[in-house]
Amino acid sequence: MGAEPITEQEEQKMKRRLTRPRPGHADLNGAIKYGHRDMRNVLERSSARETTVRVACGALAKVLLKAVGIEVAGHVREIGGIKATDIDYTSVLDLKKRSEASEVRCLDKEASELMKKAIDQAKQDGDSIGGVVEVVVEGAPIGLGSHVHYDRKLDGKIAAAVMSINAFKGVEIGIGFEAARLPGSQVHDEIEWNEDDGYTRKTNRLGGFEGGMTNGMPIVVKGVMKPIPTLYKPLQSVDIDTKEPFAAGVERSDSCAVPAASVVCENVVAWEVANAVMQTFGSDQLAVLQAAVKQHNNAAKEF
């Protein structure tokens, strides 16, 4: 599928068509959709390698956000059923420093060790495990997004972006699904005001969003990553040419990619927030953009 000329050895390899779809991958669905009899065309294009570009773009987005007083960081809350409990942090910068100091990007040191053991055990068993990551955005101005148009709701855009990450199967904003099990008095965030901070909330259960717009509180987004489907203890599948059953092959695999996915999620969210900032305060000059955000924040305090 590359642009460069292929060698003789590569040509021989290409003649060996991939006809055996792996459960949990895009192989079979993509082949049926586009009519490929060689599923390597699907396998290569659906690879999580595409997230490299999204991380690069997110890194640039974070530079822009930092320039207008917005910080973004992510961490791992859960791997293989092991949940981090000691996750208090003083700021997003503190969160970032501590998560990057952990091999599994987890703030809870005790949980980190258990997570590493779980990953090693999964590898030993020829299996894989998933987990939950969280991204926090601090300093977002009030009003990013829209309550008017469904396709301009920022929480909706962020949710779609997170769900588009390979192997992600769920998204929560704030307390997320927990809101279904609580009365309204324990879900909605009471409003308060003071001269220094303007309008704030006593709690942040709604994860920084109301009506599809930011409310000035930190944006809190969680994403659920399923276990990687390529297993060294292969699952059963069917050859599309012979229709015979077989044990799915292994192209390449890790036992757990949750820490790496945390980095991807962080940058995907950063891109969406930066995009919303530019749509709200669009400018061709950074200094003009900074002045517009500052003016907006001051006006919001005095509203």
C-alpha positions as CSV (number, residue, x, y, z in Angstrom):
1,M,0.0,0.0,0.0
2,G,3.1,2.3,0.2
3,A,4.1,4.8,-2.5
4,E,7.7,3.4,-2.8
5,P,8.6,0.7,-5.3
6,I,8.5,-2.8,-3.8
7,T,11.3,-5.4,-3.7
8,E,11.1,-8.9,-5.1
9,Q,10.8,-10.3,-1.5
10,E,8.0,-7.9,-0.7
11,E,6.2,-8.9,-3.9
12,Q,6.3,-12.5,-3.0
13,K,4.9,-11.7,0.4
14,M,2.1,-9.7,-1.1
15,K,1.1,-12.7,-3.2
16,R,0.2,-14.4,0.1
17,R,-3.3,-12.9,0.6
18,L,-4.6,-12.5,4.1
19,T,-8.0,-14.3,4.2
20,R,-8.3,-15.1,7.8
21,P,-10.1,-12.3,9.8
22,R,-9.2,-11.8,13.5
23,P,-12.1,-11.4,16.0
24,G,-12.4,-7.9,17.4
25,H,-10.6,-6.3,14.4
26,A,-11.9,-4.4,11.4
27,D,-10.6,-7.2,9.0
28,L,-13.9,-8.9,8.1
29,N,-16.2,-5.9,8.2
30,G,-13.8,-3.8,6.1
31,A,-13.3,-6.5,3.6
32,I,-17.0,-7.0,3.1
33,K,-17.6,-3.2,2.9
34,Y,-14.9,-2.5,0.3
35,G,-14.8,-5.8,-1.5
36,H,-11.2,-6.7,-0.5
37,R,-10.3,-10.4,-0.9
38,D,-7.0,-9.6,0.8
39,M,-7.7,-8.3,4.2
40,R,-4.2,-6.8,4.7
41,N,-5.6,-3.8,3.0
42,V,-8.0,-3.4,5.9
43,L,-5.6,-4.5,8.6
44,E,-3.0,-1.9,7.7
45,R,-5.4,1.0,7.4
46,S,-7.3,0.3,10.6
47,S,-4.1,0.2,12.6
48,A,-3.7,2.3,15.7
49,R,-0.6,3.7,14.1
50,E,-2.8,6.4,12.7
51,T,-3.1,7.9,16.3
52,T,0.6,9.0,15.9
53,V,-0.6,11.9,13.8
54,R,-3.4,12.7,16.2
55,V,-0.9,12.9,19.0
56,A,1.4,15.2,17.0
57,C,-1.6,17.5,16.2
58,G,-2.7,17.4,19.8
59,A,0.8,18.4,21.0
60,L,0.5,21.6,18.8
61,A,-3.0,22.2,20.1
62,K,-1.7,22.1,23.7
63,V,0.9,24.8,22.8
64,L,-1.9,27.0,21.6
65,L,-4.1,26.2,24.7
66,K,-1.2,26.9,27.1
67,A,-0.8,30.3,25.5
68,V,-4.4,31.3,26.5
69,G,-4.1,29.8,30.0
70,I,-5.6,26.3,29.3
71,E,-3.7,23.2,30.5
72,V,-4.4,19.6,29.6
73,A,-3.3,16.3,31.2
74,G,-4.3,12.7,31.3
75,H,-3.8,9.7,33.5
76,V,-4.9,6.0,33.9
77,R,-7.7,5.3,36.4
78,E,-8.0,1.5,35.8
79,I,-6.3,-1.4,34.2
80,G,-7.6,-5.0,34.2
81,G,-10.1,-4.3,37.0
82,I,-7.4,-2.7,39.2
83,K,-8.7,0.8,40.1
84,A,-6.6,3.8,41.3
85,T,-8.0,5.3,44.5
86,D,-5.3,7.7,45.6
87,I,-5.8,10.2,42.7
88,D,-6.0,13.5,44.4
89,Y,-4.0,16.3,42.7
90,T,-3.5,20.0,43.3
91,S,-3.6,21.1,39.7
92,V,-3.5,19.8,36.1
93,L,0.2,20.5,36.1
94,D,0.6,18.4,39.2
95,L,-1.5,15.6,37.6
96,K,0.7,15.8,34.5
97,K,4.0,15.6,36.4
98,R,2.8,12.6,38.5
99,S,1.3,10.6,35.6
100,E,4.3,11.0,33.5
101,A,6.5,9.8,36.3
102,S,4.6,6.5,36.4
103,E,5.3,3.6,33.9
104,V,1.6,3.1,33.6
105,R,0.6,6.8,33.8
106,C,-1.2,6.2,37.1
107,L,-1.2,8.6,40.1
108,D,-1.7,5.9,42.7
109,K,1.7,4.2,43.3
110,E,0.2,1.1,45.0
111,A,-2.3,0.6,42.2
112,S,0.5,1.2,39.6
113,E,2.5,-1.8,40.9
114,L,-0.6,-4.0,40.8
115,M,-1.4,-2.9,37.3
116,K,2.1,-3.8,36.1
117,K,1.7,-7.2,37.7
118,A,-1.6,-7.7,35.9
119,I,-0.1,-6.7,32.6
120,D,2.8,-9.2,33.1
121,Q,0.2,-11.9,34.0
122,A,-1.9,-11.2,30.9
123,K,1.2,-11.5,28.8
124,Q,2.1,-14.8,30.4
125,D,-1.4,-16.1,29.9
126,G,-1.4,-15.1,26.2
127,D,-4.3,-12.8,26.9
128,S,-4.9,-9.0,27.0
129,I,-6.5,-6.5,29.4
130,G,-8.1,-3.0,29.0
131,G,-8.9,-0.1,31.2
132,V,-10.1,3.4,31.8
133,V,-8.2,6.7,31.2
134,E,-9.1,10.2,32.2
135,V,-8.3,13.6,30.7
136,V,-8.6,16.8,32.6
137,V,-8.6,20.3,31.0
138,E,-8.2,23.3,33.3
139,G,-8.8,26.9,32.4
140,A,-11.3,26.6,29.6
141,P,-13.4,29.8,29.3
142,I,-17.1,29.7,29.9
143,G,-19.1,29.1,26.7
144,L,-17.0,27.0,24.5
145,G,-19.4,24.9,22.4
146,S,-23.1,25.7,21.9
147,H,-26.5,25.0,23.3
148,V,-28.2,25.8,20.0
149,H,-26.9,23.3,17.5
150,Y,-26.5,19.6,18.3
151,D,-23.4,19.3,16.1
152,R,-21.7,22.2,17.9
153,K,-22.0,20.9,21.5
154,L,-18.4,20.5,22.6
155,D,-19.1,17.6,25.0
156,G,-20.6,15.8,22.0
157,K,-17.6,16.5,19.8
158,I,-15.2,15.4,22.6
159,A,-17.2,12.2,23.1
160,A,-17.1,11.4,19.4
161,A,-13.4,12.1,19.2
162,V,-12.6,9.8,22.2
163,M,-14.8,7.0,20.8
164,S,-13.0,7.3,17.5
165,I,-9.7,6.2,19.1
166,N,-8.9,2.6,18.3
167,A,-10.4,0.0,20.8
168,F,-12.3,2.7,22.8
169,K,-15.8,1.5,23.6
170,G,-17.2,4.1,26.0
171,V,-17.0,7.7,27.1
172,E,-18.1,9.5,30.3
173,I,-18.2,13.3,31.0
174,G,-17.9,14.0,34.7
175,I,-19.5,11.3,36.8
176,G,-21.0,9.9,33.6
177,F,-23.2,6.8,34.1
178,E,-23.2,7.3,37.8
179,A,-25.6,10.1,37.2
180,A,-28.3,7.5,36.3
181,R,-28.1,6.1,39.9
182,L,-28.3,9.3,41.8
183,P,-31.0,11.9,42.6
184,G,-30.7,15.3,40.8
185,S,-29.6,17.0,44.1
186,Q,-26.5,14.8,44.0
187,V,-25.8,15.3,40.3
188,H,-26.1,19.0,39.4
189,D,-23.5,21.5,40.5
190,E,-24.6,24.5,42.6
191,I,-23.5,27.9,41.3
192,E,-21.6,30.5,43.4
193,W,-19.8,33.8,42.6
194,N,-16.9,35.8,44.0
195,E,-14.9,38.8,42.8
196,D,-11.7,36.9,42.2
197,D,-13.1,33.9,40.3
198,G,-16.5,35.1,39.0
199,Y,-19.0,32.3,38.5
200,T,-17.9,28.8,39.7
201,R,-19.5,25.6,40.9
202,K,-19.4,24.1,44.4
203,T,-18.8,20.6,42.8
204,N,-17.9,19.4,39.3
205,R,-20.0,16.3,38.8
206,L,-21.0,17.4,35.3
207,G,-17.3,17.5,34.2
208,G,-17.2,21.1,33.2
209,F,-20.2,21.0,30.9
210,E,-23.8,22.3,30.9
211,G,-26.0,22.4,27.8
212,G,-23.2,21.4,25.5
213,M,-21.0,24.3,26.7
214,T,-18.1,24.7,29.1
215,N,-19.1,26.3,32.4
216,G,-15.6,27.3,33.6
217,M,-15.0,24.2,35.7
218,P,-12.3,21.7,34.7
219,I,-13.4,19.5,31.8
220,V,-13.2,15.9,32.9
221,V,-13.5,13.1,30.4
222,K,-13.1,9.3,30.9
223,G,-12.6,6.8,28.1
224,V,-12.9,3.0,28.2
225,M,-10.5,0.9,26.2
226,K,-11.3,-2.7,25.5
227,P,-8.5,-5.4,25.7
228,I,-6.5,-5.6,22.5
229,P,-8.2,-8.3,20.3
230,T,-5.0,-9.9,18.9
231,L,-4.3,-12.6,21.4
232,Y,-1.4,-15.1,21.7
233,K,-4.1,-17.4,22.9
234,P,-6.0,-17.1,19.6
235,L,-9.8,-17.0,19.3
236,Q,-11.7,-18.9,16.7
237,S,-12.6,-17.5,13.2
238,V,-13.4,-18.5,9.7
239,D,-11.3,-18.3,6.5
240,I,-13.2,-16.2,3.9
241,D,-12.0,-18.3,1.0
242,T,-12.5,-21.9,2.3
243,K,-15.1,-21.0,5.0
244,E,-13.2,-23.4,7.2
245,P,-12.8,-22.6,10.9
246,F,-9.3,-21.8,12.3
247,A,-7.5,-20.3,15.3
248,A,-6.9,-16.6,14.5
249,G,-3.3,-15.7,13.7
250,V,-1.1,-13.1,15.5
251,E,0.1,-10.2,13.4
252,R,1.6,-8.2,16.4
253,S,0.2,-7.5,19.8
254,D,0.7,-6.1,23.3
255,S,-0.9,-7.4,26.4
256,C,-2.1,-3.9,27.4
257,A,-2.0,-0.5,25.6
258,V,-4.0,1.5,28.1
259,P,-1.0,3.8,29.2
260,A,-0.3,4.6,25.5
261,A,-4.0,5.1,24.9
262,S,-4.0,7.6,27.7
263,V,-1.5,9.8,25.8
264,V,-3.7,9.5,22.6
265,C,-6.9,10.4,24.5
266,E,-5.2,13.5,26.1
267,N,-4.2,14.8,22.7
268,V,-7.5,14.0,21.0
269,V,-9.3,16.0,23.7
270,A,-6.8,18.9,23.4
271,W,-7.4,19.1,19.7
272,E,-11.2,19.4,20.2
273,V,-10.8,22.1,22.9
274,A,-8.3,24.1,20.8
275,N,-10.6,23.9,17.8
276,A,-13.5,25.2,19.9
277,V,-11.3,28.1,21.2
278,M,-10.5,29.0,17.6
279,Q,-14.1,28.9,16.5
280,T,-15.1,31.1,19.4
281,F,-12.2,33.6,19.4
282,G,-10.8,33.0,15.9
283,S,-7.7,35.1,15.1
284,D,-4.7,35.1,12.8
285,Q,-2.5,36.5,15.5
286,L,-1.7,34.9,18.9
287,A,-1.6,38.2,20.7
288,V,-5.1,39.1,19.4
289,L,-6.4,35.7,20.4
290,Q,-4.9,36.0,23.9
291,A,-6.5,39.5,24.3
292,A,-9.9,38.1,23.2
293,V,-9.8,35.3,25.6
294,K,-8.8,37.6,28.5
295,Q,-11.5,40.1,27.6
296,H,-14.1,37.3,27.5
297,N,-13.0,35.9,30.9
298,N,-13.1,39.4,32.5
299,A,-16.6,40.0,31.0
300,A,-17.8,36.6,32.3
301,K,-16.7,37.5,35.9
302,E,-18.7,40.7,35.8
303,F,-21.8,39.4,34.1
